[in-house]
Amino acid sequence: MDRTNTDKPRWYTSSYSEEEDCVEVAVTRDAVLVRHSWNRDRGHIVFSRVRWQTFVDALGAPAGGGGGAG
């Protein structure tokens, strides 16, 4: 499923999020947006899609495996 939306971001909550610690993510053509679901009006953090992929890849890397892209 392509979750890219070029008009208005469509926010998704991870199925792994717990009720008190929810993070929402929206994917646009050029970026990934991240916000806290309890504080939506306080804005969001913007990551390039490349940086976001680096982060996601690092989550699956073995401990001490680096995974960062400078």
C-alpha positions as CSV (number, residue, x, y, z in Angstrom):
1,M,0.0,0.0,0.0
2,D,1.4,3.4,-0.9
3,R,0.8,5.8,2.0
4,T,2.2,8.8,0.2
5,N,-0.2,11.7,0.1
6,T,0.7,14.9,-1.8
7,D,-2.1,17.1,-0.5
8,K,-2.8,16.8,3.2
9,P,-0.7,14.4,5.3
10,R,-2.6,11.2,6.3
11,W,-1.4,10.2,9.8
12,Y,-0.9,6.6,10.9
13,T,-0.4,5.2,14.4
14,S,1.8,2.2,14.8
15,S,0.2,-1.0,16.0
16,Y,3.1,-1.2,18.4
17,S,2.3,2.1,20.1
18,E,1.0,1.9,23.6
19,E,-1.9,4.0,24.7
20,E,0.2,6.5,26.7
21,D,3.1,6.6,24.3
22,C,1.6,7.0,20.8
23,V,3.6,8.3,17.9
24,E,1.9,9.1,14.5
25,V,3.7,9.1,11.2
26,A,2.7,10.6,7.8
27,V,4.5,10.1,4.6
28,T,4.6,12.7,1.9
29,R,6.4,12.7,-1.5
30,D,9.6,14.1,0.0
31,A,9.5,13.6,3.7
32,V,8.3,11.6,6.7
33,L,6.5,13.6,9.4
34,V,6.4,12.4,13.1
35,R,4.3,13.8,15.9
36,H,3.0,12.8,19.4
37,S,-0.6,11.8,19.2
38,W,-1.5,13.6,22.4
39,N,0.1,16.9,21.3
40,R,-0.9,17.2,17.7
41,D,-1.3,20.9,17.9
42,R,2.4,21.3,18.9
43,G,3.7,20.4,15.5
44,H,5.7,17.6,14.1
45,I,9.3,16.6,13.2
46,V,10.3,16.4,9.5
47,F,12.7,13.7,8.3
48,S,13.9,13.3,4.7
49,R,12.7,9.9,3.4
50,V,16.4,8.8,3.1
51,R,17.1,9.7,6.8
52,W,13.9,8.0,7.9
53,Q,14.9,4.8,6.1
54,T,18.3,5.0,7.7
55,F,16.6,5.2,11.1
56,V,14.2,2.3,10.3
57,D,17.1,0.2,9.0
58,A,19.1,0.9,12.2
59,L,16.2,-0.4,14.3
60,G,16.7,-3.8,12.8
61,A,20.5,-3.8,12.9
62,P,22.3,-5.9,15.5
63,A,23.5,-4.1,18.7
64,G,26.6,-2.1,17.9
65,G,26.1,-2.5,14.2
66,G,26.1,1.2,13.4
67,G,23.6,1.6,10.7
68,G,23.8,5.4,10.6
69,A,24.4,7.4,7.5
70,G,26.5,10.3,8.8
